[in-house]
Amino acid sequence: MTGPLLGTVAVVGFPNVGKSTFVNRLTATRQAVVFETPGVTRDRKELVCEWAGRRFFLVDTGGVDLADSSPITRQVAEQARRAVAEADLILFVVDAKAGVTPGDEELAEILRRARKPVIVLANKVDDPSRDLEALEFHSFGLGDPVPVSALHGHGTGDLLDRIVAELGQRGAEREEVGDDAVRVAILGRPNVGKSSLLNAIVGEERVIVSEVPGTTRDAIDTVVRRGETMLVLVDTAGLRRKRRQRQGIEYYSELRAIQAAERADVALVLVDASQGIVDQDLAVADVARTAGCSTLVVLSKWDIAEVGIEDVRPRLEERLRQRPQLVAVSAKSGRGIQRLLDRVEELFRRHTSRVTTGELNRFLQELRAQRPGPGRNGRRLNLLYGTQVSVRPPRFRVFVNDPGLVTRDYGYWVENQLRARFELAGVPVVIDFARRS
């Protein structure tokens, strides 16, 4: 289902009142990270919610604790404030079991000053016979509180009816991202500058940036329009060195990063230019390749670089099968950002490109003349003909006399020759060798 959406609904509240569980319930997804530790959600995350044939944006935000003066908590609060400013309707989630807390009262005061329509949700009313426990939240002066259970779904149907009605009266329609948008995942090990790069591209503090590794825990979508091109940028949690026993928040955050790569067209693999290429960077690039992303390697923090592009290029060409291009940027100064976006658009064109059957078969004819196929037991591999079967990324089917004669070395050679001939550097070319029927 496509077309304009009714508007934007922001979900705000004190830490650990169940906002992300509630968002997952309304959207029938598990796209918000949920864990029994306060403060798991930090950035704001937009999801599409559909009810009775109508759709709207639902924005999950980090818990707002105004009494906590730590820098990261202040940034979380600022992200929530921006979500409130941009929303058409606010869902203020409170914990019915805990009752009215000083933190709730402080947040209620901010929402009263915002002069936006607010629905107070008394969450964790898991038994409908306890609905009256929601009445104490009348003291906020924000209207009748609604008893709900994010865990069990109690009250969510009536709430969705009310949301759709409210947005129908006052919501500002927004256009949903279409299939022609370029989806870009920003990947890298922790603290290489992923969030800083996203903010430099967007031109505002759209996601939280901190010197503490592991600040980003979810995969956050940000839409940027560049001329006629719509870019969907996804900042992700840092991918750490693999360990057998990864648990809790770290496990789910990294799982979100991998899922973000799987739905992206282009992956920006960030490398800290002040440290150079390490094995973990190569592992991140392999995650992008496995996910089917076309890849650009981005040397970040170029303003404090201790290595040059030519210092890292040989190792990348030796270790990375996709032969990705390199771009150097500085999020702090903005240097190289526009060149990076030019490369992203060009790489997307290659990612969605199609080679005609005639061109492909002339190429295969040249390969046969250039290097005879491997042989075994008196039989030799023969490349008969081929066709491109899909795009995004390009996938080819090459028919041969006997697929069992294709060696690993020869298969890689054909792939590299095809990538060079049709300018597919950085693109995860897939070749299926099939027997002619």
C-alpha positions as CSV (number, residue, x, y, z in Angstrom):
1,M,0.0,0.0,0.0
2,T,1.5,3.4,-1.0
3,G,0.5,7.0,-1.1
4,P,0.4,9.8,1.5
5,L,0.2,9.1,5.2
6,L,-2.2,10.9,7.6
7,G,0.6,12.5,9.7
8,T,3.1,11.9,12.5
9,V,2.5,10.5,16.1
10,A,5.3,10.8,18.6
11,V,5.5,8.4,21.5
12,V,7.2,9.9,24.6
13,G,7.6,9.1,28.3
14,F,9.9,8.4,31.2
15,P,12.5,5.6,30.7
16,N,11.2,2.0,31.0
17,V,7.5,2.7,30.9
18,G,7.1,0.4,27.9
19,K,7.2,2.8,24.9
20,S,9.1,0.5,22.5
21,T,6.9,-2.5,23.4
22,F,3.9,-0.3,22.7
23,V,5.3,0.8,19.3
24,N,6.0,-2.8,18.4
25,R,2.4,-3.7,19.4
26,L,0.8,-0.9,17.3
27,T,3.0,-1.6,14.2
28,A,2.8,-5.4,14.6
29,T,6.6,-5.5,14.3
30,R,9.7,-6.0,16.4
31,Q,11.6,-3.0,14.9
32,A,12.0,-1.2,18.2
33,V,14.7,-2.6,20.5
34,V,13.0,-3.8,23.7
35,F,15.0,-4.9,26.8
36,E,14.4,-4.8,30.5
37,T,16.9,-2.1,31.1
38,P,16.0,1.6,31.3
39,G,17.3,3.8,28.4
40,V,17.6,1.2,25.6
41,T,16.0,3.5,23.0
42,R,18.1,6.7,22.5
43,D,17.4,8.0,19.0
44,R,14.0,8.6,17.6
45,K,12.8,6.0,15.1
46,E,10.0,6.3,12.6
47,L,7.8,3.4,11.6
48,V,4.6,3.1,9.5
49,C,1.5,2.1,11.4
50,E,-1.7,1.0,9.5
51,W,-5.2,0.7,10.9
52,A,-8.5,0.4,9.1
53,G,-6.9,1.1,5.8
54,R,-5.3,4.4,7.0
55,R,-1.6,4.8,7.7
56,F,0.5,7.2,9.7
57,F,4.1,7.6,11.0
58,L,4.7,6.4,14.6
59,V,7.9,7.8,16.1
60,D,9.5,5.9,19.0
61,T,11.7,8.1,21.2
62,G,14.2,7.6,24.0
63,G,13.1,7.9,27.7
64,V,13.2,11.4,29.0
65,D,14.6,11.8,32.5
66,L,15.1,15.5,33.1
67,A,16.7,14.9,36.5
68,D,19.6,13.0,34.9
69,S,22.3,15.6,33.9
70,S,24.6,13.3,31.9
71,P,25.4,14.5,28.4
72,I,23.9,11.4,26.7
73,T,20.6,11.7,28.6
74,R,20.4,15.4,27.7
75,Q,20.8,14.5,24.0
76,V,18.1,11.8,24.4
77,A,15.8,14.5,25.8
78,E,16.6,16.9,23.0
79,Q,15.7,14.2,20.4
80,A,12.4,13.6,22.1
81,R,11.7,17.4,22.1
82,R,12.3,17.5,18.4
83,A,10.0,14.6,17.8
84,V,7.3,16.4,19.8
85,A,7.9,19.6,17.8
86,E,7.5,17.8,14.5
87,A,4.5,15.6,15.5
88,D,0.8,16.2,14.8
89,L,-0.2,14.1,17.9
90,I,1.7,13.0,21.0
91,L,1.2,9.7,22.9
92,F,2.4,10.3,26.5
93,V,3.1,6.8,28.0
94,V,3.1,6.4,31.8
95,D,3.4,3.3,34.0
96,A,0.1,2.6,35.7
97,K,1.8,0.3,38.2
98,A,4.2,3.0,39.3
99,G,1.6,5.7,39.5
100,V,2.4,9.4,39.0
101,T,6.1,10.1,39.4
102,P,8.0,13.5,39.6
103,G,9.5,12.6,36.2
104,D,6.0,12.2,34.6
105,E,4.9,15.5,36.1
106,E,7.9,17.3,34.6
107,L,7.3,15.8,31.2
108,A,3.6,16.6,31.4
109,E,4.5,20.3,31.9
110,I,6.7,20.3,28.8
111,L,3.8,18.7,26.8
112,R,1.3,21.3,28.1
113,R,3.6,24.1,26.9
114,A,4.0,22.4,23.5
115,R,0.3,23.1,22.8
116,K,0.0,19.9,20.8
117,P,-2.9,17.4,21.1
118,V,-1.8,14.7,23.7
119,I,-3.3,11.3,24.6
120,V,-2.1,10.0,28.0
121,L,-1.6,6.2,27.9
122,A,-1.6,4.5,31.3
123,N,0.4,1.4,30.3
124,K,0.8,-2.0,32.0
125,V,-2.9,-2.2,32.8
126,D,-2.8,-5.9,32.0
127,D,-6.1,-6.7,33.6
128,P,-9.2,-4.7,32.3
129,S,-10.7,-4.9,35.7
130,R,-7.9,-2.5,36.8
131,D,-8.8,0.3,34.3
132,L,-9.7,2.7,37.1
133,E,-6.1,2.9,38.1
134,A,-5.6,5.1,35.1
135,L,-7.7,7.9,36.6
136,E,-5.0,9.3,38.8
137,F,-3.2,10.6,35.6
138,H,-6.1,13.1,35.2
139,S,-3.9,15.4,37.4
140,F,-1.7,16.1,34.3
141,G,-4.4,18.3,32.8
142,L,-4.0,16.6,29.4
143,G,-7.4,15.0,29.1
144,D,-8.8,11.6,29.9
145,P,-6.0,8.9,30.3
146,V,-6.5,5.7,28.3
147,P,-5.7,2.4,30.1
148,V,-3.7,0.1,27.8
149,S,-1.4,-2.9,27.9
150,A,1.4,-2.9,25.4
151,L,2.2,-6.4,26.5
152,H,-1.2,-8.0,26.0
153,G,-2.8,-5.5,23.5
154,H,-5.6,-4.4,25.9
155,G,-7.2,-1.1,24.7
156,T,-5.0,-0.7,21.6
157,G,-7.9,-1.1,19.1
158,D,-9.9,1.7,20.5
159,L,-6.7,3.8,20.8
160,L,-5.9,3.3,17.1
161,D,-9.5,4.4,16.2
162,R,-8.9,7.6,18.1
163,I,-5.5,8.3,16.6
164,V,-6.8,7.9,13.1
165,A,-9.8,10.2,13.9
166,E,-7.5,12.9,15.5
167,L,-5.1,12.8,12.5
168,G,-7.9,13.0,10.0
169,Q,-8.9,16.3,11.6
170,R,-5.5,17.9,12.0
171,G,-2.6,15.8,10.6
172,A,-0.3,17.0,7.9
173,E,0.0,14.4,5.1
174,R,3.4,13.0,4.4
175,E,4.7,11.0,1.4
176,E,5.9,7.5,2.1
177,V,9.3,6.4,0.8
178,G,8.9,4.6,-2.5
179,D,10.8,1.7,-4.1
180,D,12.9,4.2,-6.2
181,A,14.5,5.6,-3.0
182,V,18.2,4.8,-2.5
183,R,18.5,2.9,0.9
184,V,21.9,3.5,2.4
185,A,23.2,1.6,5.5
186,I,26.0,3.2,7.4
187,L,28.1,0.4,8.9
188,G,31.3,0.1,10.9
189,R,32.8,-1.0,14.1
190,P,32.0,1.1,17.2
191,N,33.0,4.7,17.4
192,V,34.3,5.2,13.8
193,G,32.0,8.2,13.3
194,K,28.8,6.7,11.8
195,S,26.4,9.1,13.6
196,S,28.6,12.1,12.9
197,L,28.7,11.3,9.2
198,L,24.9,11.0,9.1
199,N,24.5,14.3,10.9
200,A,26.9,15.9,8.4
201,I,24.9,14.6,5.5
202,V,21.6,15.7,6.9
203,G,22.9,19.1,8.2
204,E,21.4,18.8,11.7
205,E,21.8,16.8,14.9
206,R,19.4,14.1,13.7
207,V,20.9,11.3,15.7
208,I,22.9,11.3,18.9
209,V,26.7,11.6,18.7
210,S,28.9,10.7,21.6
211,E,32.5,9.8,22.2
212,V,31.3,6.7,24.1
213,P,31.4,3.6,21.9
214,G,28.0,1.9,21.5
215,T,25.8,5.0,21.7
216,T,23.6,3.9,18.8
217,R,21.6,0.8,19.6
218,D,19.0,0.8,16.9
219,A,18.9,1.2,13.2
220,I,17.5,4.7,12.5
221,D,16.0,5.8,9.2
222,T,16.5,9.4,8.0
223,V,15.1,10.6,4.7
224,V,17.1,13.1,2.7
225,R,16.1,14.5,-0.7
226,R,19.0,15.5,-3.0
227,G,17.7,17.0,-6.2
228,E,15.4,14.3,-7.7
229,T,16.9,11.5,-5.6
230,M,15.5,10.4,-2.3
231,L,18.0,8.9,0.1
232,V,17.0,6.8,3.1
233,L,20.0,6.8,5.4
234,V,20.3,4.2,8.2
235,D,22.6,4.7,11.1
236,T,23.4,1.5,12.9
237,A,24.9,0.1,16.0
238,G,28.6,-0.7,15.8
239,L,29.5,-4.2,14.7
240,R,32.0,-5.7,17.1
241,R,34.4,-8.6,16.8
242,K,32.4,-11.8,16.8
243,R,32.1,-13.6,20.1
244,R,30.3,-16.8,20.8
245,Q,28.3,-15.6,23.8
246,R,26.9,-12.2,22.8
247,Q,23.8,-11.4,24.9
248,G,21.2,-8.8,25.7
249,I,21.1,-5.3,24.2
250,E,24.4,-5.7,22.3
251,Y,23.1,-8.9,20.6
252,Y,19.8,-7.3,19.5
253,S,21.5,-4.0,18.4
254,E,23.9,-5.9,16.2
255,L,21.1,-8.0,14.8
256,R,19.3,-4.7,13.8
257,A,22.5,-3.5,12.1
258,I,22.6,-6.7,10.0
259,Q,18.9,-6.4,9.2
260,A,19.5,-2.8,8.1
261,A,22.2,-4.0,5.7
262,E,19.8,-6.6,4.3
263,R,17.2,-4.0,3.3
264,A,19.7,-1.5,2.0
265,D,21.0,-1.0,-1.6
266,V,24.3,0.7,-0.7
267,A,26.4,0.2,2.4
268,L,28.9,2.8,3.5
269,V,31.6,0.9,5.4
270,L,33.3,3.4,7.6
271,V,37.0,3.1,8.5
272,D,38.7,5.4,11.0
273,A,41.4,7.1,9.0
274,S,43.3,7.9,12.1
275,Q,43.8,4.2,12.8
276,G,43.9,2.6,9.4
277,I,42.4,-0.6,8.2
278,V,41.9,-3.4,10.8
279,D,40.6,-6.9,10.4
280,Q,37.3,-5.9,12.0
281,D,36.7,-3.3,9.1
282,L,37.1,-6.1,6.6
283,A,34.6,-8.2,8.6
284,V,32.1,-5.3,8.4
285,A,32.6,-5.1,4.6
286,D,31.9,-8.8,4.4
287,V,28.6,-8.3,6.3
288,A,27.6,-5.8,3.6
289,R,28.6,-8.2,0.8
290,T,26.7,-11.1,2.3
291,A,23.6,-8.8,2.7
292,G,23.7,-8.0,-1.0
293,C,24.7,-4.4,-0.6
294,S,26.8,-2.5,-3.1
295,T,29.7,-1.1,-1.0
296,L,31.7,2.1,-0.6
297,V,34.6,2.2,1.8
298,V,34.6,5.6,3.6
299,L,37.7,6.8,5.3
300,S,36.2,8.9,8.1
301,K,37.8,11.5,10.4
302,W,39.9,12.6,7.5
303,D,40.8,15.9,9.3
304,I,42.9,13.8,11.7
305,A,44.0,11.1,9.3
306,E,47.3,9.4,9.8
307,V,47.0,7.2,6.7
308,G,46.3,8.0,3.0
309,I,44.0,6.4,0.5
310,E,47.0,4.7,-1.3
311,D,48.1,3.3,2.1
312,V,44.9,1.2,2.4
313,R,43.9,0.6,-1.2
314,P,46.2,-2.5,-1.7
315,R,44.9,-4.3,1.3
316,L,41.3,-3.6,0.4
317,E,41.8,-4.9,-3.2
318,E,43.5,-8.0,-1.9
319,R,40.9,-8.8,0.8
320,L,37.6,-7.5,-0.5
321,R,36.0,-9.5,-3.3
322,Q,33.7,-6.6,-4.5
323,R,36.6,-4.2,-5.2
324,P,34.8,-1.2,-3.6
325,Q,35.8,2.4,-4.3
326,L,37.3,4.5,-1.5
327,V,36.1,8.0,-0.4
328,A,37.7,10.2,2.2
329,V,35.5,12.5,4.3
330,S,35.5,14.7,7.4
331,A,32.2,15.0,9.1
332,K,33.6,17.8,11.2
333,S,34.6,20.0,8.3
334,G,32.2,18.6,5.7
335,R,35.0,17.8,3.3
336,G,34.2,15.1,0.8
337,I,30.5,14.8,1.8
338,Q,29.1,15.9,-1.6
339,R,31.6,13.7,-3.4
340,L,30.5,10.8,-1.3
341,L,26.8,11.4,-2.1
342,D,27.7,11.6,-5.8
343,R,29.4,8.1,-5.5
344,V,26.4,6.8,-3.7
345,E,24.0,7.8,-6.5
346,E,26.3,6.4,-9.1
347,L,26.8,3.1,-7.2
348,F,23.0,2.8,-6.9
349,R,22.7,3.2,-10.7
350,R,25.2,0.3,-11.1
351,H,23.3,-1.7,-8.4
352,T,20.1,-1.4,-10.4
353,S,21.7,-1.6,-13.9
354,R,20.8,-4.3,-16.5
355,V,23.2,-5.8,-19.1
356,T,21.5,-6.7,-22.3
357,T,21.6,-10.4,-23.4
358,G,23.5,-9.4,-26.5
359,E,26.2,-7.6,-24.6
360,L,26.5,-10.4,-22.1
361,N,26.9,-13.1,-24.7
362,R,29.5,-11.1,-26.7
363,F,31.4,-10.8,-23.4
364,L,31.2,-14.5,-22.7
365,Q,32.5,-15.2,-26.3
366,E,35.5,-13.0,-25.5
367,L,36.1,-14.9,-22.2
368,R,36.2,-18.2,-24.1
369,A,38.8,-16.9,-26.4
370,Q,40.8,-15.3,-23.6
371,R,41.0,-18.3,-21.2
372,P,39.8,-21.8,-21.9
373,G,37.6,-23.3,-19.2
374,P,39.0,-25.8,-16.7
375,G,38.9,-29.5,-17.6
376,R,38.6,-32.9,-15.9
377,N,38.7,-36.5,-17.2
378,G,38.9,-35.3,-20.8
379,R,36.0,-32.8,-20.6
380,R,36.5,-29.1,-20.6
381,L,34.1,-26.4,-19.3
382,N,32.4,-24.4,-22.1
383,L,30.5,-21.1,-21.4
384,L,27.6,-21.4,-23.8
385,Y,25.4,-18.3,-23.2
386,G,24.0,-16.2,-20.4
387,T,21.3,-13.7,-19.3
388,Q,20.7,-11.3,-16.4
389,V,17.9,-12.6,-14.3
390,S,17.5,-9.8,-11.7
391,V,18.8,-6.5,-10.4
392,R,19.3,-4.8,-7.0
393,P,21.9,-6.4,-7.0
394,P,22.6,-7.8,-10.5
395,R,22.3,-11.5,-10.8
396,F,23.4,-13.5,-13.9
397,R,22.7,-17.0,-15.1
398,V,25.5,-18.5,-17.3
399,F,24.6,-21.8,-19.0
400,V,27.5,-24.2,-19.3
401,N,27.9,-27.8,-20.6
402,D,28.7,-29.1,-17.0
403,P,28.5,-27.0,-13.8
404,G,30.6,-29.5,-12.0
405,L,33.6,-28.4,-14.1
406,V,33.4,-24.8,-12.7
407,T,36.3,-24.3,-10.2
408,R,36.4,-21.7,-7.5
409,D,39.3,-19.9,-9.2
410,Y,37.6,-19.8,-12.6
411,G,34.3,-18.7,-11.1
412,Y,36.0,-15.7,-9.4
413,W,37.9,-14.9,-12.6
414,V,34.6,-14.7,-14.6
415,E,33.1,-12.6,-11.8
416,N,36.0,-10.1,-11.8
417,Q,36.1,-9.9,-15.6
418,L,32.3,-9.2,-15.6
419,R,32.7,-6.5,-12.9
420,A,35.5,-4.8,-14.8
421,R,33.8,-5.0,-18.2
422,F,30.4,-3.5,-17.0
423,E,31.8,-1.1,-14.4
424,L,30.4,-2.9,-11.4
425,A,33.2,-2.1,-8.9
426,G,31.7,-2.4,-5.4
427,V,28.6,-4.3,-6.6
428,P,28.0,-7.8,-5.2
429,V,27.7,-9.5,-8.6
430,V,26.0,-13.0,-8.4
431,I,26.6,-15.6,-11.1
432,D,24.8,-18.9,-11.2
433,F,26.4,-21.5,-13.4
434,A,23.6,-23.7,-14.7
435,R,23.5,-26.7,-17.1
436,R,21.8,-26.1,-20.4
437,S,18.4,-27.8,-20.4
